[in-house]
Amino acid sequence: MRSHLALVLIPLLSGCFVDRSSINVPLEPAAVAALQPGTSTADDVTRLLGAPVEVVQLGRRSAWRYEYLLTKRAGLFLVIFGTRGTDTQADRVWVFLDEQDTVTHIGSTFDSSEAEYALPGFSSARTAGAGQGVNQ
């Protein structure tokens, strides 16, 4: 009787989960591409990208940082064993402005779409080939 009870309870003690969370609004590559160094102004930047997450004063110049973070989590729990994985990827844009509030430089990375649901020990398509670059 006890073994039958154990067979019924063991599956009830296991489980899994997936979770997705983000910070800020997604950044649109097309909006960043619309900004032109030398001609776009601070007003253009705020119209296309909104308010920056951070403003860094560089003397009379400034740098504005925009960031969108996407985190995906997955977990698996089996009676006495549990594991979970977290992957956070970001889209980041830095806009540099001169003392007249004209854009001088723009730097951007768009990696949030690379966030994956993955568990430790289970390779994903993105990490399976990591570290296997080709030297030319």
C-alpha positions in Angstrom: 0.0 0.0 0.0 2.8 2.4 0.9 4.6 1.8 -2.4 1.4 2.6 -4.3 1.0 5.8 -2.3 4.6 6.8 -3.0 4.0 6.2 -6.8 1.1 8.6 -6.6 2.8 11.2 -4.5 6.2 11.4 -6.4 4.7 13.0 -9.5 2.9 15.5 -7.4 6.1 16.6 -5.8 7.7 17.5 -9.1 7.1 20.4 -11.4 8.5 23.0 -13.8 8.0 26.6 -14.6 8.8 29.3 -17.2 8.9 33.0 -16.5 9.5 36.1 -18.6 10.1 39.6 -17.4 11.3 42.9 -18.9 12.5 46.2 -17.8 11.6 49.3 -19.9 10.1 49.4 -23.3 11.7 47.6 -26.3 14.0 49.8 -28.4 13.2 49.9 -32.1 16.2 49.6 -34.4 14.4 51.6 -37.1 14.0 54.5 -34.6 17.7 54.4 -33.8 18.6 54.2 -37.5 16.5 57.4 -38.1 18.9 59.4 -35.9 21.7 61.0 -37.9 25.0 62.3 -36.3 25.5 65.9 -37.1 21.9 66.7 -37.9 19.6 65.0 -35.3 19.0 67.0 -32.1 18.1 66.1 -28.5 14.5 66.8 -29.3 14.7 64.3 -32.2 16.2 61.7 -29.8 13.4 62.1 -27.2 10.7 62.1 -29.8 12.0 58.8 -31.3 13.3 57.0 -28.2 11.6 58.7 -25.3 13.3 59.6 -22.0 16.7 58.1 -21.4 17.4 55.7 -18.6 20.6 57.6 -17.7 22.2 60.9 -18.6 25.9 61.2 -18.1 27.4 64.7 -18.2 30.7 64.8 -20.0 31.8 68.4 -19.4 29.5 70.5 -21.6 28.6 67.4 -23.6 26.3 64.5 -22.5 25.6 60.9 -23.2 22.2 59.4 -23.0 21.7 55.7 -22.3 18.6 53.7 -23.4 18.2 50.1 -22.2 15.6 47.3 -22.6 16.3 44.1 -20.6 14.5 40.8 -21.2 14.9 37.9 -18.8 13.7 34.4 -19.4 13.7 31.8 -16.6 13.0 28.1 -16.6 13.0 25.6 -13.8 12.6 21.9 -13.1 12.0 20.3 -9.7 12.0 16.5 -9.2 11.5 15.4 -5.6 15.1 15.8 -4.4 16.7 17.5 -7.4 16.0 21.0 -8.6 17.6 23.2 -11.3 16.7 26.5 -12.9 18.2 28.7 -15.6 18.1 32.4 -16.1 19.1 34.3 -19.3 19.0 38.0 -19.5 19.8 39.9 -22.7 19.6 43.6 -23.4 19.1 46.2 -26.1 21.3 49.2 -25.4 21.7 52.5 -27.1 24.1 55.3 -26.2 23.5 58.7 -27.8 26.3 61.3 -27.5 25.3 65.0 -27.7 27.5 68.1 -28.1 27.1 71.4 -26.2 24.4 72.5 -28.8 22.4 69.3 -28.1 23.3 67.9 -31.6 23.9 64.1 -31.9 27.6 63.4 -32.5 27.8 59.6 -32.1 25.4 56.7 -31.6 26.3 53.2 -30.3 23.8 50.3 -30.2 23.4 46.6 -29.6 20.2 44.7 -30.0 20.4 41.4 -28.2 17.2 41.0 -26.3 15.7 38.7 -28.9 18.6 36.3 -28.1 17.2 35.5 -24.5 16.3 31.9 -24.2 14.5 29.5 -21.8 17.2 27.0 -20.9 18.2 24.8 -18.0 21.8 24.3 -16.9 23.3 21.2 -18.5 21.0 21.4 -21.5 22.8 23.1 -24.4 20.9 25.5 -26.5 21.4 26.3 -30.2 23.0 29.6 -29.2 25.5 28.2 -26.7 26.2 24.9 -28.4 28.7 26.4 -30.7 30.1 29.0 -28.3 33.8 29.2 -28.1 34.2 27.4 -31.4 35.2 30.4 -33.5 37.2 30.1 -36.7 40.6 31.8 -36.9 41.5 33.3 -40.2 
